[in-house]
């Protein structure tokens, strides 16, 4: 058993090392940027309810995120669920009806239509307009845009863990992760009893949902591996779920992610496009 644990830890270390090596090599092969500027097209959902059953698994809670300015992103941005919760600033290119600062959206769903990088809520689509031109922007249907990844700002809220309704204590735990600040992706999640060093890994079930059938007893702590800078880092949340954790409840981790992961691209944002 001890040999199995040792072998598991060695395998996990190798996987993490390989991930970081590939990430560093990718970034170093092109220009490293805090924010890359991309050109694309954006469409909108006529009904906000279309985003509530999104692939990220946020459910009805999604409508309260980011003032309802939500987005479904293409697979390269959705990134098998790692892109869930990411924030992007988008602006359309017609200066007669579109503002310079555009709008900021949060990814809650997968867009399988490769004609546009995003399909966004109508509220977000109209928010790209200059004053008095929201209806004119909406009439575009599909808009030529440029966009960039930006840090999410949840105005003082900590990273939070929600126990999914599918959890079955004490045999199965599924969680979703809310209010992830910064500009990063969570690539690994582990859980352990508070005060224990016996960590069990969670698997990404889909979107922002992580799960495990090896649930420790008692109060639970979590640790996350996130992309940060050119590399990655551990984030520890030392006391998150109480011993009597319940399905459907959101628990404060007491920590927040503020890091910015470098992207590899050209051109970078040269600062001429200012955040509002």
Buried (B, 14 or more C-beta within 10 A) or exposed (E): EEEEEEEEEEEBEEEBEEBBEEBBEBBEEEBBBBBBBBEBBBBBBEEBEBBBEBBBBBBEBBBEBBBBBBBBBBEEBBBEBBBBBBBBBBBBEBEEBBBEBBBBBBBBBBBEEEEBBBBBBBBBBBBBBBEEBBEBBBEBEEBEBBBBBBBBBBEEEBBBBBBBEEBEEEEBBBBBBBBBBBBBBBBBBBBBBBEEEEBBBBEBBBBBBBBBEEBBEEBBBBBBBBBBBBBBBEBEBBBBBEEEBEBEEEBBBEBBBEBBBBBBBEEBBEEEBEEE
